[in-house]
Amino acid sequence: MLRLNGRFLGLLSVVMVLMCASSVLAADALPDVVVFYREGCNDCRQMDQVLDDLLELYPGVVVVHIEEQAAGAADLMWSLSSKYGIFPSKFPVIFVGDQGIVGSGRDKELLLRSTVRNCVFNDCPSPIELIDEKPFPLVTLATILVVILVLSVWLL
């Protein structure tokens, strides 16, 4: 039987505080712009150049690039697309403020520039905040299980 001694409870308290602090930090680091791209995509490179120009003007903007083949990328892209009311028919697919932008072209560049500028001055929510369902925190669960396993082995 596992007995909970003071050392175990102290260590468990430290782990819980660190996990809470990391979740607060992660919430502050939500992206302002989410870009889904395909490797070798010319349209993606064109829109990245626009984003690079915007980052020079507004260095506080947080941009996250997600490659189409990344784990969970398709689910996230389709969840965001349904929230934004767009059909992601080609790459890049960019979410910022209240806009979902598909592909490239002069009209898309102007829309991206104006939307980012609007969000800089009017504090738009992160696209990630628009998803109602929160993904199950597998990394957190795995961390807790590893800590419990290590502590149980160490205490036994």
C-alpha positions in Angstrom: 0.0 0.0 0.0 1.3 3.5 -0.9 1.7 5.7 2.1 1.7 9.5 1.6 4.5 11.0 3.5 5.5 14.6 3.8 8.2 14.4 1.1 5.8 12.9 -1.4 3.1 15.6 -0.7 5.7 18.3 -1.0 7.0 17.0 -4.3 3.4 16.6 -5.6 2.6 20.2 -4.6 5.7 21.4 -6.6 4.6 19.4 -9.6 1.1 20.8 -9.5 2.3 24.4 -9.1 4.6 24.0 -12.1 1.8 22.5 -14.2 -0.5 25.4 -13.3 2.1 27.9 -14.1 2.9 26.3 -17.5 -0.8 26.4 -18.5 -1.0 30.1 -17.6 2.1 30.8 -19.7 0.7 28.7 -22.6 -2.6 30.7 -22.5 -0.6 34.0 -22.8 1.2 32.6 -25.9 -1.8 32.0 -28.1 -1.1 33.0 -31.7 -2.6 36.0 -33.3 -2.2 34.4 -36.8 -2.4 30.7 -37.6 -1.0 29.6 -41.0 -1.5 26.2 -42.5 0.9 25.5 -45.3 2.2 22.8 -47.6 5.9 22.2 -48.1 7.1 23.6 -51.4 4.0 25.7 -51.9 4.7 28.9 -54.0 1.5 30.6 -52.7 2.6 29.9 -49.2 5.9 31.6 -49.8 4.2 34.6 -51.3 1.9 35.0 -48.2 4.8 34.4 -45.9 6.6 37.4 -47.4 3.5 39.5 -46.6 3.6 38.2 -43.0 7.3 38.9 -42.8 6.7 42.5 -43.8 3.9 42.7 -41.2 6.1 41.3 -38.5 8.7 44.0 -39.2 5.9 46.6 -38.7 4.3 44.9 -35.7 6.9 42.8 -33.9 4.4 41.8 -31.2 2.3 39.7 -33.5 2.5 36.0 -32.8 2.4 33.8 -36.0 2.2 30.0 -35.9 2.9 28.0 -39.0 1.5 24.4 -39.1 2.6 22.1 -41.9 -0.3 20.2 -43.4 1.2 16.8 -42.5 1.7 17.6 -38.8 -0.2 15.5 -36.3 -3.6 16.9 -35.7 -3.2 19.7 -38.3 -6.1 18.6 -40.5 -8.5 18.4 -37.5 -7.5 21.8 -36.3 -7.7 23.4 -39.8 -11.1 22.0 -40.4 -12.3 23.0 -36.9 -11.1 26.6 -37.6 -12.5 26.6 -41.1 -16.0 25.7 -39.9 -15.8 28.5 -37.3 -14.7 31.0 -39.9 -17.2 29.7 -42.5 -14.6 29.0 -45.2 -13.6 26.0 -47.3 -9.9 25.3 -47.3 -9.5 24.4 -51.0 -5.8 25.3 -51.3 -2.8 26.4 -49.3 -2.0 28.5 -47.4 -5.0 28.7 -45.1 -4.6 31.7 -42.8 -6.7 32.6 -39.8 -6.5 36.0 -38.2 -9.0 38.1 -36.4 -12.4 37.4 -37.9 -10.9 36.4 -41.3 -10.1 33.1 -42.9 -7.9 33.5 -46.0 -7.4 30.7 -48.5 -4.7 30.9 -51.1 -2.8 33.9 -52.3 -3.3 36.9 -54.6 -3.3 40.6 -54.3 -6.8 40.7 -52.8 -5.7 38.1 -50.1 -2.5 40.1 -49.4 -4.5 43.3 -48.8 -7.0 41.4 -46.6 -4.2 39.9 -44.6 -2.5 43.3 -44.1 -5.7 45.1 -43.1 -6.9 42.3 -40.8 -3.5 42.1 -39.0 -3.4 45.9 -38.7 -6.9 45.9 -37.3 -6.0 43.2 -34.7 -2.9 45.1 -33.6 -4.9 48.2 -32.8 -8.1 46.5 -31.7 -6.9 43.4 -29.8 -8.6 40.6 -31.7 -8.9 37.2 -30.0 -6.6 34.4 -31.1 -8.1 32.0 -33.7 -7.5 29.2 -31.2 -9.9 30.8 -28.7 -12.7 30.5 -31.2 -12.7 26.7 -31.0 -15.3 25.6 -28.4 -14.1 22.1 -27.8 -10.8 22.0 -26.0 -8.5 19.2 -27.1 -7.8 16.5 -24.5 -4.5 17.4 -22.8 -2.6 14.3 -23.6 0.8 15.8 -22.8 -0.4 16.9 -19.4 -1.9 13.5 -18.7 1.2 11.7 -19.8 3.3 14.0 -17.6 1.1 13.3 -14.6 1.3 9.6 -15.2 5.1 9.6 -15.5 5.4 11.6 -12.3 3.1 9.2 -10.5 5.0 6.2 -11.8 8.4 7.7 -10.9 7.2 8.6 -7.4 5.6 5.3 -6.8 8.8 3.4 -7.8 10.9 5.8 -5.7 8.7 5.5 -2.6 8.3 1.7 -2.8 
